[in-house]
C-alpha cells in the first residue's frame, strides 16, 4: 500500500502489509485509511504518515475467509465489513476493537452505505438486501428484502444514489431497492458477474461486467426496460 503525490508521482509513504493481495477498494475517513488483504487482516493506517494504527483478524486460519475483496464502510467512528466468513462486523475506527459481530445472515463481500451514514447495506448470498442500523452498540436489523435474484456470491459493491440502493449478481442482473426497503425492479443486462456500479454526474449509472460489457442505466429508464421484483 502506498500514497502517491498526484502532481509528480512521488511516493510519499509505503506500507508493507506482507503476503496476500489487497483486492478491494480502501476507505478513507477521519484521517485513517482502512483496507483488507488476503492475509487474514483488516488494516488501519494513519493516512498522513502510513503508520499502522491497528490490524484486525476474524481469527480464522483459512486465508480464503480474509477481507481481501471487501470495501470497508466508515460511519460514526466505526468500520463496517462483510468478509467471506459470512459475518457482518462492526469495529471501532480508533482502536480496531470489535463493537459487534453478527453471523445470522449469509453476508459476503458486497456492501454499501447510505449517504447519511445511518444504514449499512449488505447483499446476502440468498439474493437479499439487508439494511443495518449503524448507531447502536449491538447489531440491529432495519429491514431485509429480496433483490429479485437467488443465490449469489458476487462481490460487486452496493451503490447508493438518490435514495435507492443498486446491487448486482453473477448472472448479469442489476436490482434497485428503495432505502425504506421497498424493492423496485431487477433488470437483466448480460450473463456474467458485475464488477462495479458507478454513478455519473447526471444521475445515471454505469455497470461493468466480467464478460467485457458496460451498461448505462438512465435516471428514469422506461418501465419496459425493467422487470418489477415480485
MIDOSE-1310 file (N, C-alpha, C; in nm, 2 decimals, decimal comma, always signed):
residues 230
xxxx	+0,09/-0,12/+0,00/+0,00/+0,00/+0,00/+0,09/+0,12/+0,00; +0,06/+0,22/-0,08/+0,14/+0,34/-0,09/+0,05/+0,46/-0,12; +0,11/+0,58/-0,07/+0,05/+0,71/-0,10/+0,13/+0,78/-0,20; +0,07/+0,82/-0,31/+0,15/+0,88/-0,43/+0,10/+1,02/-0,45
xxxx	+0,19/+1,11/-0,47/+0,16/+1,25/-0,50/+0,10/+1,26/-0,64; -0,01/+1,32/-0,65/-0,08/+1,33/-0,78/-0,01/+1,41/-0,88; +0,06/+1,52/-0,84/+0,12/+1,61/-0,93/+0,24/+1,55/-1,00; +0,33/+1,48/-0,92/+0,45/+1,44/-0,98/+0,48/+1,29/-0,96
xxxx	+0,39/+1,22/-0,90/+0,41/+1,07/-0,89/+0,50/+1,03/-0,78; +0,55/+1,12/-0,69/+0,64/+1,08/-0,58/+0,57/+0,99/-0,49; +0,64/+0,89/-0,43/+0,58/+0,81/-0,33/+0,60/+0,88/-0,20; +0,50/+0,91/-0,13/+0,50/+0,99/-0,01/+0,52/+0,89/+0,11
xxxx	+0,46/+0,78/+0,11/+0,49/+0,67/+0,20/+0,45/+0,54/+0,15; +0,51/+0,43/+0,20/+0,48/+0,30/+0,16/+0,46/+0,21/+0,29; +0,35/+0,13/+0,28/+0,33/+0,04/+0,39/+0,33/-0,11/+0,34; +0,42/-0,19/+0,39/+0,43/-0,33/+0,35/+0,35/-0,41/+0,45
xxxx	+0,24/-0,47/+0,40/+0,15/-0,55/+0,49/+0,17/-0,70/+0,47; +0,28/-0,74/+0,40/+0,31/-0,88/+0,39/+0,25/-0,95/+0,27; +0,23/-1,07/+0,28/+0,17/-1,15/+0,17/+0,02/-1,12/+0,16; -0,03/-1,16/+0,04/-0,17/-1,15/+0,02/-0,21/-1,02/-0,05
xxxx	-0,28/-1,04/-0,17/-0,33/-0,92/-0,24/-0,43/-0,84/-0,17; -0,43/-0,71/-0,19/-0,54/-0,63/-0,14/-0,62/-0,60/-0,26; -0,74/-0,66/-0,27/-0,82/-0,66/-0,40/-0,93/-0,55/-0,39; -0,98/-0,52/-0,28/-1,09/-0,43/-0,27/-1,05/-0,29/-0,25
xxxx	-1,14/-0,19/-0,27/-1,11/-0,05/-0,26/-1,09/-0,01/-0,11; -0,99/+0,07/-0,08/-0,98/+0,11/+0,06/-1,08/+0,22/+0,10; -1,09/+0,25/+0,22/-1,18/+0,35/+0,27/-1,10/+0,46/+0,35; -1,14/+0,58/+0,33/-1,07/+0,69/+0,40/-1,16/+0,78/+0,47
xxxx	-1,14/+0,80/+0,60/-1,22/+0,89/+0,68/-1,15/+0,92/+0,81; -1,17/+1,05/+0,86/-1,11/+1,09/+0,98/-0,96/+1,07/+0,99; -0,90/+1,09/+0,88/-0,75/+1,08/+0,87/-0,70/+0,94/+0,88; -0,79/+0,84/+0,86/-0,75/+0,70/+0,86/-0,78/+0,63/+0,73
xxxx	-0,69/+0,54/+0,69/-0,71/+0,46/+0,57/-0,73/+0,32/+0,61; -0,84/+0,26/+0,57/-0,87/+0,12/+0,61/-0,88/+0,03/+0,49; -0,82/-0,08/+0,49/-0,82/-0,18/+0,38/-0,80/-0,32/+0,43; -0,85/-0,41/+0,35/-0,84/-0,55/+0,38/-0,74/-0,62/+0,28
xxxx	-0,69/-0,74/+0,32/-0,60/-0,81/+0,23/-0,62/-0,96/+0,25; -0,57/-1,03/+0,15/-0,59/-1,18/+0,15/-0,48/-1,24/+0,24; -0,45/-1,18/+0,35/-0,36/-1,23/+0,45/-0,43/-1,25/+0,59; -0,56/-1,24/+0,59/-0,64/-1,26/+0,71/-0,67/-1,14/+0,79
xxxx	-0,62/-1,02/+0,74/-0,63/-0,90/+0,83/-0,70/-0,78/+0,76; -0,76/-0,70/+0,84/-0,81/-0,57/+0,80/-0,71/-0,47/+0,87; -0,66/-0,37/+0,79/-0,55/-0,28/+0,83/-0,60/-0,14/+0,84; -0,56/-0,07/+0,94/-0,59/+0,07/+0,95/-0,46/+0,16/+0,97
xxxx	-0,44/+0,25/+0,87/-0,32/+0,33/+0,87/-0,35/+0,48/+0,90; -0,25/+0,55/+0,95/-0,26/+0,69/+0,95/-0,25/+0,74/+0,81; -0,35/+0,81/+0,75/-0,35/+0,85/+0,61/-0,23/+0,95/+0,58; -0,19/+1,02/+0,68/-0,08/+1,12/+0,65/+0,06/+1,06/+0,65
xxxx	+0,08/+0,96/+0,74/+0,21/+0,90/+0,75/+0,23/+0,76/+0,70; +0,12/+0,69/+0,69/+0,12/+0,55/+0,65/+0,16/+0,45/+0,77; +0,16/+0,51/+0,89/+0,19/+0,43/+1,01/+0,07/+0,34/+1,05; +0,10/+0,22/+1,08/-0,01/+0,13/+1,12/-0,07/+0,17/+1,25
xxxx	-0,20/+0,18/+1,26/-0,27/+0,21/+1,38/-0,31/+0,08/+1,45; -0,38/-0,01/+1,37/-0,42/-0,14/+1,42/-0,45/-0,23/+1,30; -0,45/-0,36/+1,33/-0,50/-0,46/+1,23/-0,58/-0,56/+1,30; -0,68/-0,61/+1,23/-0,78/-0,70/+1,30/-0,79/-0,82/+1,21
xxxx	-0,82/-0,93/+1,28/-0,84/-1,06/+1,21/-0,97/-1,13/+1,27; -1,04/-1,20/+1,19/-1,16/-1,27/+1,24/-1,12/-1,40/+1,31; -0,99/-1,43/+1,32/-0,94/-1,55/+1,39/-0,93/-1,68/+1,31; -0,98/-1,67/+1,18/-0,97/-1,79/+1,10/-0,83/-1,81/+1,04
xxxx	-0,78/-1,94/+1,04/-0,66/-1,97/+0,97/-0,67/-1,99/+0,82; -0,79/-1,99/+0,78/-0,82/-2,02/+0,63/-0,82/-1,88/+0,56; -0,72/-1,86/+0,48/-0,70/-1,73/+0,42/-0,81/-1,69/+0,32; -0,88/-1,79/+0,27/-0,99/-1,76/+0,18/-1,11/-1,69/+0,25
xxxx	-1,10/-1,68/+0,38/-1,21/-1,61/+0,46/-1,16/-1,47/+0,50; -1,05/-1,43/+0,44/-0,99/-1,30/+0,46/-1,07/-1,19/+0,40; -1,06/-1,06/+0,45/-1,13/-0,95/+0,39/-1,05/-0,89/+0,28; -1,01/-0,98/+0,18/-0,93/-0,93/+0,07/-1,00/-0,86/-0,04
xxxx	-1,13/-0,88/-0,05/-1,20/-0,82/-0,16/-1,33/-0,75/-0,11; -1,31/-0,68/+0,00/-1,42/-0,60/+0,06/-1,39/-0,45/+0,05; -1,50/-0,37/+0,05/-1,48/-0,23/+0,06/-1,53/-0,19/+0,20; -1,44/-0,15/+0,29/-1,48/-0,11/+0,42/-1,57/+0,01/+0,42
xxxx	-1,67/+0,02/+0,50/-1,76/+0,13/+0,51/-1,74/+0,20/+0,65; -1,72/+0,33/+0,65/-1,70/+0,40/+0,77/-1,81/+0,50/+0,80; -1,86/+0,50/+0,92/-1,96/+0,60/+0,96/-1,96/+0,61/+1,11; -1,97/+0,73/+1,16/-1,99/+0,75/+1,31/-1,87/+0,69/+1,39
xxxx	-1,75/+0,70/+1,33/-1,63/+0,65/+1,41/-1,63/+0,50/+1,41; -1,69/+0,43/+1,32/-1,70/+0,29/+1,32/-1,67/+0,23/+1,17; -1,62/+0,11/+1,17/-1,59/+0,05/+1,04/-1,68/-0,07/+1,03; -1,74/-0,09/+0,91/-1,83/-0,20/+0,89/-1,78/-0,28/+0,77
xxxx	-1,78/-0,41/+0,79/-1,73/-0,50/+0,68/-1,82/-0,63/+0,68; -1,81/-0,70/+0,56/-1,88/-0,83/+0,55/-1,78/-0,92/+0,47; -1,69/-0,98/+0,53/-1,59/-1,06/+0,47/-1,65/-1,20/+0,43; -1,57/-1,28/+0,36/-1,62/-1,42/+0,32/-1,65/-1,51/+0,44
xxxx	-1,62/-1,47/+0,56/-1,66/-1,56/+0,68/-1,81/-1,56/+0,71; -1,88/-1,48/+0,62/-2,03/-1,48/+0,63/-2,07/-1,41/+0,76; -2,00/-1,32/+0,80/-2,03/-1,24/+0,92/-2,03/-1,09/+0,89; -2,12/-1,02/+0,95/-2,12/-0,87/+0,95/-2,05/-0,82/+1,07
xxxx	-1,94/-0,74/+1,06/-1,86/-0,70/+1,17/-1,86/-0,55/+1,18; -1,87/-0,50/+1,30/-1,86/-0,35/+1,33/-1,74/-0,33/+1,42; -1,64/-0,25/+1,38/-1,52/-0,22/+1,46/-1,51/-0,08/+1,49; -1,45/-0,05/+1,61/-1,42/+0,09/+1,64/-1,31/+0,14/+1,55
xxxx	-1,33/+0,26/+1,49/-1,23/+0,31/+1,40/-1,10/+0,35/+1,47; -1,11/+0,40/+1,59/-0,99/+0,45/+1,66/-0,90/+0,33/+1,71; -0,96/+0,23/+1,76/-0,89/+0,12/+1,82/-0,89/-0,01/+1,75; -0,98/-0,04/+1,66/-0,99/-0,16/+1,60/-1,06/-0,27/+1,68
xxxx	-1,11/-0,23/+1,79/-1,18/-0,33/+1,88/-1,32/-0,36/+1,82; -1,37/-0,48/+1,85/-1,50/-0,52/+1,80/-1,61/-0,46/+1,88; -1,70/-0,39/+1,81/-1,82/-0,34/+1,87/-1,93/-0,45/+1,87; -1,95/-0,51/+1,76/-2,04/-0,63/+1,75/-2,01/-0,71/+1,62
xxxx	-2,05/-0,84/+1,62/-2,05/-0,92/+1,51/-2,18/-1,00/+1,50; -2,22/-1,02/+1,37/-2,35/-1,09/+1,35/-2,32/-1,20/+1,24; -2,36/-1,32/+1,27/-2,34/-1,44/+1,18/-2,48/-1,50/+1,14; -2,59/-1,42/+1,16/-2,72/-1,47/+1,13/-2,76/-1,47/+0,99
xxxx	-2,68/-1,40/+0,90/-2,71/-1,38/+0,76/-2,59/-1,43/+0,68; -2,61/-1,47/+0,56/-2,50/-1,52/+0,47/-2,44/-1,39/+0,40; -2,37/-1,32/+0,48/-2,31/-1,20/+0,42/-2,17/-1,23/+0,36; -2,14/-1,17/+0,24/-2,02/-1,20/+0,18/-1,97/-1,09/+0,08
xxxx	-1,89/-1,00/+0,13/-1,81/-0,90/+0,05/-1,89/-0,79/-0,01; -2,02/-0,80/-0,05/-2,09/-0,69/-0,12/-2,16/-0,61/-0,02; -2,13/-0,48/-0,01/-2,19/-0,39/+0,08/-2,19/-0,25/+0,03; -2,27/-0,16/+0,11/-2,27/-0,02/+0,07/-2,32/+0,06/+0,20
xxxx	-2,32/+0,19/+0,18/-2,36/+0,28/+0,30/-2,45/+0,39/+0,25; -2,55/+0,42/+0,33/-2,64/+0,53/+0,29/-2,56/+0,66/+0,30; -2,61/+0,76/+0,23/-2,54/+0,89/+0,22/-2,52/+0,96/+0,35; -2,62/+0,94/+0,44/-2,61/+1,00/+0,58/-2,54/+0,91/+0,68
xxxx	-2,49/+0,79/+0,63/-2,42/+0,70/+0,72/-2,50/+0,63/+0,83; -2,63/+0,63/+0,81/-2,72/+0,57/+0,92/-2,75/+0,43/+0,89; -2,73/+0,38/+0,76/-2,76/+0,25/+0,72/-2,65/+0,18/+0,65; -2,61/+0,06/+0,70/-2,51/-0,02/+0,63/-2,58/-0,13/+0,55
xxxx	-2,56/-0,13/+0,42/-2,63/-0,23/+0,34/-2,54/-0,35/+0,30; -2,60/-0,47/+0,31/-2,53/-0,59/+0,28/-2,61/-0,67/+0,19; -2,55/-0,72/+0,08/-2,61/-0,81/-0,01/-2,58/-0,95/+0,04; -2,68/-1,03/+0,07/-2,66/-1,16/+0,13/-2,64/-1,26/+0,01
xxxx	-2,60/-1,38/+0,04/-2,58/-1,49/-0,06/-2,71/-1,55/-0,09; -2,82/-1,51/-0,03/-2,95/-1,56/-0,06/-3,02/-1,46/-0,16; -2,95/-1,36/-0,21/-3,00/-1,26/-0,30/-3,09/-1,16/-0,24; -3,06/-1,12/-0,12/-3,14/-1,02/-0,05/-3,05/-0,90/-0,02
xxxx	-3,12/-0,79/+0,01/-3,05/-0,67/+0,06/-3,09/-0,65/+0,20; -2,99/-0,64/+0,29/-3,01/-0,63/+0,43/-2,96/-0,49/+0,47; -3,05/-0,42/+0,55/-3,01/-0,28/+0,60/-2,99/-0,29/+0,75; -2,88/-0,23/+0,80/-2,84/-0,24/+0,94/-2,82/-0,10/+0,99
xxxx	-2,87/-0,08/+1,11/-2,86/+0,05/+1,18/-2,71/+0,06/+1,23; -2,65/+0,17/+1,19/-2,51/+0,19/+1,23/-2,49/+0,25/+1,37; -2,59/+0,30/+1,43/-2,58/+0,37/+1,56/-2,56/+0,29/+1,68; -2,64/+0,18/+1,70/-2,64/+0,10/+1,83/-2,51/+0,03/+1,85
xxxx	-2,49/-0,01/+1,98/-2,37/-0,08/+2,02/-2,39/-0,23/+2,00; -2,50/-0,27/+1,94/-2,53/-0,41/+1,91/-2,60/-0,42/+1,77; -2,59/-0,53/+1,71/-2,65/-0,55/+1,58/-2,80/-0,52/+1,58; -2,84/-0,44/+1,49/-2,99/-0,41/+1,48/-3,03/-0,40/+1,33
xxxx	-3,11/-0,50/+1,29/-3,16/-0,50/+1,16/-3,27/-0,40/+1,14; -3,27/-0,33/+1,03/-3,38/-0,24/+1,00/-3,48/-0,31/+0,91; -3,43/-0,37/+0,80/-3,51/-0,45/+0,71/-3,43/-0,54/+0,63; -3,49/-0,64/+0,56/-3,43/-0,72/+0,47/-3,53/-0,75/+0,36
xxxx	-3,49/-0,75/+0,23/-3,58/-0,76/+0,12/-3,52/-0,84/+0,01; -3,59/-0,92/-0,07/-3,53/-0,99/-0,18/-3,50/-0,89/-0,30; -3,39/-0,91/-0,37/-3,35/-0,82/-0,47/-3,40/-0,86/-0,61; -3,45/-0,99/-0,62/-3,51/-1,03/-0,75/-3,42/-1,14/-0,81
xxxx	-3,31/-1,18/-0,75/-3,23/-1,29/-0,79/-3,20/-1,38/-0,67; -3,17/-1,50/-0,70/-3,15/-1,60/-0,59/-3,00/-1,60/-0,54; -2,96/-1,73/-0,51/-2,82/-1,75/-0,46/-2,72/-1,67/-0,54; -2,63/-1,60/-0,46/-2,53/-1,52/-0,53/-2,41/-1,50/-0,44
xxxx	-2,29/-1,49/-0,50/-2,17/-1,46/-0,42/-2,08/-1,35/-0,49; -2,14/-1,27/-0,58/-2,06/-1,17/-0,64/-2,02/-1,06/-0,55; -1,90/-1,01/-0,55/-1,85/-0,91/-0,46/-1,88/-0,77/-0,51; -1,96/-0,75/-0,61/-1,99/-0,61/-0,66/-2,05/-0,53/-0,55
xxxx	-1,98/-0,41/-0,52/-2,03/-0,33/-0,41/-2,17/-0,27/-0,44; -2,25/-0,24/-0,33/-2,38/-0,18/-0,34/-2,36/-0,03/-0,36; -2,42/+0,02/-0,46/-2,41/+0,17/-0,49/-2,54/+0,24/-0,45; -2,53/+0,34/-0,37/-2,65/+0,42/-0,33/-2,65/+0,55/-0,40
xxxx	-2,77/+0,58/-0,46/-2,78/+0,71/-0,53/-2,93/+0,75/-0,52; -2,95/+0,88/-0,48/-3,09/+0,93/-0,49/-3,19/+0,85/-0,40; -3,14/+0,80/-0,29/-3,24/+0,73/-0,20/-3,26/+0,59/-0,25; -3,19/+0,53/-0,34/-3,20/+0,40/-0,39/-3,07/+0,32/-0,39
xxxx	-3,08/+0,20/-0,34/-2,96/+0,11/-0,34/-2,96/+0,02/-0,46; -2,85/+0,02/-0,53/-2,84/-0,07/-0,65/-2,74/-0,18/-0,63; -2,77/-0,30/-0,66/-2,69/-0,42/-0,64/-2,70/-0,51/-0,76; -2,60/-0,60/-0,78/-2,59/-0,68/-0,89/-2,55/-0,82/-0,86
xxxx	-2,57/-0,92/-0,95/-2,53/-1,06/-0,92/-2,44/-1,11/-1,02; -2,41/-1,25/-1,02/-2,32/-1,31/-1,10/-2,37/-1,35/-1,24; -2,50/-1,32/-1,26/-2,57/-1,36/-1,39/-2,61/-1,24/-1,47; -2,55/-1,12/-1,44/-2,58/-1,00/-1,52/-2,70/-0,93/-1,48
xxxx	-2,76/-0,95/-1,36/-2,88/-0,88/-1,32/-2,84/-0,76/-1,23; -2,91/-0,65/-1,25/-2,90/-0,53/-1,16/-3,03/-0,50/-1,10; -3,04/-0,48/-0,97/-3,16/-0,46/-0,90/-3,16/-0,32/-0,83; -3,28/-0,27/-0,80/-3,29/-0,14/-0,73/-3,38/-0,16/-0,62
xxxx	-3,34/-0,11/-0,50/-3,42/-0,12/-0,38/-3,42/+0,01/-0,31; -3,54/+0,07/-0,28/-3,55/+0,20/-0,22/-3,50/+0,18/-0,08; -3,45/+0,29/-0,02/-3,38/+0,29/+0,11/-3,48/+0,27/+0,23; -3,61/+0,26/+0,20/-3,70/+0,22/+0,30/-3,73/+0,07/+0,30
xxxx	-3,66/+0,00/+0,20/-3,67/-0,15/+0,19/-3,77/-0,19/+0,08; -3,83/-0,10/+0,01/-3,92/-0,13/-0,10/-3,84/-0,18/-0,22; -3,86/-0,30/-0,27/-3,80/-0,34/-0,39/-3,86/-0,28/-0,51; -3,78/-0,23/-0,61/-3,84/-0,15/-0,72/-3,83/-0,23/-0,85
xxxx	-3,71/-0,28/-0,89/-3,70/-0,35/-1,01/-3,57/-0,43/-1,02; -3,57/-0,53/-1,11/-3,45/-0,60/-1,14/-3,44/-0,62/-1,29; -3,33/-0,58/-1,35/-3,31/-0,58/-1,49/-3,19/-0,67/-1,53; -3,21/-0,75/-1,64/-3,11/-0,84/-1,69/-3,03/-0,77/-1,80
xxxx	-2,90/-0,75/-1,77/-2,81/-0,68/-1,86/-2,73/-0,77/-1,95; -2,68/-0,88/-1,89/-2,60/-0,98/-1,97/-2,59/-1,11/-1,89; -2,49/-1,18/-1,90/-2,48/-1,32/-1,84/-2,36/-1,34/-1,76; -2,30/-1,24/-1,71/-2,18/-1,25/-1,63/-2,18/-1,17/-1,50
xxxx	-2,08/-1,19/-1,41/-2,08/-1,12/-1,29/-2,05/-0,97/-1,31; -2,12/-0,89/-1,23/-2,09/-0,74/-1,23/-1,96/-0,71/-1,15; -1,89/-0,61/-1,20/-1,77/-0,56/-1,13/-1,80/-0,45/-1,04; -1,86/-0,34/-1,10/-1,89/-0,22/-1,02/-2,01/-0,15/-1,08
xxxx	-2,08/-0,07/-1,00/-2,19/+0,01/-1,05/-2,15/+0,15/-1,01; -2,13/+0,24/-1,10/-2,08/+0,38/-1,07/-2,18/+0,48/-1,11; -2,20/+0,58/-1,03/-2,29/+0,69/-1,06/-2,22/+0,80/-1,14; -2,29/+0,85/-1,24/-2,24/+0,96/-1,33/-2,30/+1,09/-1,28
xxxx	-2,24/+1,20/-1,31/-2,29/+1,33/-1,27/-2,43/+1,36/-1,30; -2,49/+1,30/-1,41/-2,62/+1,33/-1,45/-2,72/+1,24/-1,38; -2,67/+1,16/-1,28/-2,76/+1,07/-1,21/-2,78/+0,93/-1,27; -2,73/+0,91/-1,39/-2,74/+0,77/-1,44/-2,63/+0,68/-1,38
xxxx	-2,64/+0,56/-1,41/-2,55/+0,46/-1,35/-2,48/+0,38/-1,46; -2,35/+0,35/-1,44/-2,28/+0,27/-1,53/-2,24/+0,14/-1,46; -2,27/+0,03/-1,52/-2,24/-0,10/-1,47/-2,15/-0,18/-1,56; -2,04/-0,23/-1,51/-1,94/-0,31/-1,59/-1,95/-0,46/-1,55
xxxx	-1,93/-0,55/-1,64/-1,95/-0,69/-1,62/-1,82/-0,77/-1,67; -1,81/-0,89/-1,61/-1,69/-0,97/-1,64/-1,67/-1,01/-1,78; -1,78/-1,01/-1,86/-1,77/-1,05/-2,00/-1,73/-0,94/-2,09; -1,69/-0,83/-2,03/-1,64/-0,71/-2,11/-1,74/-0,62/-2,16
xxxx	-1,86/-0,61/-2,09/-1,97/-0,53/-2,13/-1,99/-0,42/-2,03; -2,04/-0,31/-2,08/-2,07/-0,19/-1,99/-2,21/-0,15/-2,03; -2,29/-0,12/-1,93/-2,43/-0,07/-1,95/-2,46/+0,06/-1,88; -2,54/+0,14/-1,94/-2,58/+0,27/-1,88/-2,73/+0,25/-1,84
xxxx	-2,76/+0,28/-1,71/-2,90/+0,28/-1,66/-2,94/+0,43/-1,64; -3,03/+0,48/-1,72/-3,06/+0,62/-1,71/-3,14/+0,65/-1,58; -3,14/+0,77/-1,53/-3,21/+0,80/-1,40/-3,36/+0,76/-1,41; -3,42/+0,77/-1,52/-3,56/+0,74/-1,53/-3,58/+0,65/-1,65
xxxx	-3,54/+0,53/-1,64/-3,55/+0,43/-1,75/-3,69/+0,40/-1,78; -3,73/+0,38/-1,90/-3,87/+0,34/-1,93/-3,91/+0,21/-1,86; -4,04/+0,20/-1,82/-4,08/+0,09/-1,75/-4,06/-0,04/-1,82; -4,06/-0,04/-1,96/-4,04/-0,16/-2,03/-3,90/-0,21/-2,03
xxxx	-3,81/-0,14/-1,98/-3,67/-0,18/-1,96/-3,65/-0,25/-1,83; -3,75/-0,25/-1,74/-3,73/-0,30/-1,61/-3,83/-0,42/-1,58; -3,78/-0,51/-1,50/-3,87/-0,62/-1,45/-3,90/-0,59/-1,31; -4,02/-0,57/-1,27/-4,06/-0,54/-1,13/-4,03/-0,67/-1,05
xx	-3,98/-0,65/-0,93/-3,95/-0,76/-0,84/-4,08/-0,80/-0,78; -4,10/-0,93/-0,78/-4,23/-0,98/-0,72/-4,25/-0,95/-0,57
